[in-house]
Amino acid sequence: MSELNRSAADVAAAIDHTLLKPDATREMVVKLCEEAAKYRFATVCVNPGWVRLAASKLAGTGVGVTTVVGFPLGATTTLAKAAEARDAIANGATEIDMVMNVGRLKSGDLEGVKSDIAGVAAACGSQAVLKVILETGLLTDEEKETACRLCAEAGAGFVKTSTGFGPGGATEADIALMRRVVGPDMGVKASGGVRDLETALRMMDAGATRIGTSSGVAIVTGGSGEGY
């Protein structure tokens, strides 16, 4: 096996194979699941309305189901985010990617941000991994550091760069910053603009343990994708 293939296999196990387009069809979600099972991706990442379908298609494959909460703005209430998380878990989600309330962070309401994350963490309990999307393209480095600390204190399992709907995407510098702040044990997810194997490997070298991308198949087959 070539070095490229070994690297691709390692990356595959870290990929959240993502389809969050508003016009995604049932057929597209089914194809996503089939690809995830074929290439042994970590999870598929779909909008909440597709969680039950994805869970049924992936049963027994070892591939998990990620969905999004408070997406893409993060500006809904904690009660709404927690309800979304509980509903998604009931439908078969194994991982929850919630969007942090960026406006509260920028307002200096750190307790509000932490409480919001903790509320969703409590809804997830031991049933689902919680990842928190920081939307790094909207934050200063100081704000990124603060957000990472709040996520760790609130009980999240991962910090994540981007929704794919905001400005910018994952950068090696941001991944390194996030890893430095959260330490070696918490997950770091690079999402937004990771479309080929070389970029995915650079993100992992910088400290990412998960890659969110709609280009999973291209990444593991040596191509270059488009989109998220």
C-alpha positions in Angstrom: 0.0 0.0 0.0 1.4 3.4 -0.9 2.0 6.2 1.5 -0.8 8.1 -0.1 -3.2 5.3 0.5 -2.1 4.8 4.1 -2.6 8.5 4.7 -6.0 8.5 3.0 -7.1 5.6 5.1 -6.1 7.5 8.3 -8.0 10.6 7.1 -11.1 8.6 6.2 -11.5 7.5 9.7 -11.6 11.1 10.8 -14.0 12.5 8.2 -17.6 13.7 8.9 -19.0 13.3 5.4 -21.1 16.3 5.1 -24.3 17.3 3.3 -26.0 20.4 4.7 -27.4 22.0 1.5 -31.0 23.2 2.0 -31.9 21.5 -1.3 -30.5 18.1 -0.4 -32.8 15.4 -1.5 -33.5 12.0 -0.1 -31.5 10.4 -2.9 -28.5 12.6 -2.1 -28.6 11.6 1.6 -28.8 7.9 0.7 -25.8 8.3 -1.5 -23.9 10.1 1.2 -24.6 7.2 3.6 -23.5 4.7 1.0 -20.2 6.5 0.4 -19.6 6.8 4.1 -20.1 3.1 4.6 -17.9 2.3 1.6 -15.0 4.5 2.7 -15.4 3.9 6.4 -15.8 7.6 7.4 -16.4 8.5 11.0 -19.9 9.9 10.5 -22.2 11.5 8.0 -23.3 15.1 8.9 -26.8 15.9 7.8 -29.5 18.4 8.7 -31.9 17.2 11.5 -34.7 16.3 9.2 -32.5 13.6 7.6 -31.2 12.0 10.8 -33.7 9.2 11.0 -33.1 8.2 7.4 -29.3 8.3 7.8 -29.4 6.3 11.0 -31.5 3.6 9.3 -29.2 3.4 6.3 -26.0 3.3 8.5 -27.2 0.8 11.1 -24.6 -1.9 11.6 -21.9 -0.2 9.5 -20.0 1.5 12.4 -20.5 4.9 10.8 -22.1 7.4 13.1 -24.6 10.2 12.4 -23.8 13.8 13.1 -26.4 16.6 12.9 -26.4 20.3 13.5 -28.2 22.4 16.3 -28.8 26.1 16.3 -27.6 26.1 12.7 -26.2 28.1 11.1 -26.4 31.3 13.2 -26.2 30.0 16.8 -28.6 32.7 17.9 -31.6 30.6 19.0 -32.3 30.0 22.7 -30.6 27.3 24.8 -34.0 25.7 25.3 -34.5 25.4 21.5 -30.9 24.1 21.0 -31.4 21.5 23.7 -34.7 20.4 22.3 -33.2 20.0 18.9 -30.4 17.9 20.4 -32.8 15.6 22.3 -34.9 15.1 19.2 -31.9 14.3 17.0 -30.6 11.8 19.5 -34.1 10.2 19.7 -33.9 9.9 15.9 -30.5 8.2 15.9 -27.9 11.0 16.0 -24.6 10.0 17.7 -22.9 13.4 17.5 -24.3 16.9 17.8 -22.6 20.0 16.2 -24.1 23.1 17.9 -23.3 26.7 16.9 -22.0 28.9 19.6 -23.9 32.2 20.3 -21.3 34.4 18.6 -23.2 37.6 19.5 -23.2 36.8 23.2 -19.4 36.2 23.1 -18.8 39.5 21.4 -21.0 41.2 23.9 -18.8 39.9 26.7 -21.6 37.7 28.1 -19.2 34.8 28.8 -21.5 33.1 31.4 -24.3 33.2 28.8 -22.1 31.5 26.2 -21.0 28.9 28.7 -24.5 28.3 30.0 -25.8 27.8 26.4 -23.1 25.2 25.7 -23.6 23.5 29.0 -27.4 23.2 28.4 -26.8 21.4 25.1 -24.1 19.2 26.8 -26.6 18.2 29.4 -29.2 17.3 26.7 -26.5 15.1 25.0 -25.5 13.5 28.2 -23.7 10.2 27.5 -25.7 9.5 24.4 -24.0 11.8 21.9 -20.7 13.7 21.5 -21.1 17.5 21.5 -19.0 19.6 19.2 -19.2 23.4 19.3 -18.9 25.4 16.2 -17.1 28.7 16.9 -17.4 30.3 13.5 -13.8 31.4 13.6 -14.1 33.7 10.7 -16.1 36.1 12.9 -13.7 36.0 15.8 -10.4 37.6 16.9 -7.7 35.3 18.2 -8.5 36.4 21.7 -12.1 35.5 21.2 -11.2 32.1 19.8 -9.1 31.4 22.9 -11.9 32.5 25.2 -14.5 30.4 23.2 -12.3 27.3 23.4 -11.9 27.7 27.2 -15.7 28.1 27.6 -16.4 25.0 25.6 -14.0 22.9 27.7 -15.5 24.3 30.9 -19.0 23.6 29.7 -18.4 20.0 29.0 -18.2 19.9 25.2 -16.2 17.1 23.5 -14.9 19.1 20.5 -14.4 22.6 19.3 -15.0 23.1 15.6 -14.0 25.9 13.3 -16.9 26.8 10.9 -20.4 26.2 9.7 -19.5 26.6 6.1 -22.2 29.3 5.8 -20.1 32.1 7.4 -17.0 33.9 6.4 -13.8 31.9 5.9 -13.2 28.3 6.9 -10.6 26.2 8.6 -7.0 27.4 8.7 -3.9 25.6 10.1 -3.3 28.6 12.4 -6.8 28.4 13.9 -6.5 24.6 14.4 -3.1 25.1 16.1 -4.6 27.8 18.4 -7.6 25.7 19.3 -5.4 22.6 20.0 -3.1 24.7 22.2 -6.0 26.1 24.3 -8.0 22.9 24.8 -5.0 20.6 25.3 -4.4 17.1 24.1 -7.6 15.3 25.2 -10.4 17.4 23.7 -11.4 17.0 20.0 -10.7 19.6 17.4 -12.7 19.6 14.1 -11.5 21.4 11.0 -14.4 22.3 8.7 -14.8 24.7 5.8 -12.6 24.5 2.8 -10.9 21.1 3.3 -11.3 19.7 -0.2 -8.2 17.5 -0.8 -5.9 15.1 1.0 -3.0 17.5 1.3 -5.1 20.0 3.1 -6.7 17.4 5.3 -3.3 16.1 6.4 -2.1 19.6 7.1 -5.1 20.2 9.4 -4.4 16.9 11.2 -0.7 17.9 11.6 -1.9 21.2 13.1 -4.0 19.3 15.7 -7.3 18.4 14.1 -8.8 15.0 15.1 -11.9 15.3 12.9 -12.4 16.8 9.4 -15.8 18.1 8.3 -16.1 18.2 4.5 -18.5 17.5 1.6 -15.4 16.4 -0.3 -14.7 13.2 1.6 -14.7 10.9 -1.4 -12.4 13.2 -3.4 -10.0 13.4 -0.4 -9.6 9.7 0.0 -9.4 9.0 -3.7 -6.7 11.6 -4.4 -8.9 14.2 -6.1 -10.1 17.6 -5.2 -13.7 18.4 -4.3 -15.9 21.5 -4.3 -18.2 23.0 -1.8 -18.0 22.7 2.0 
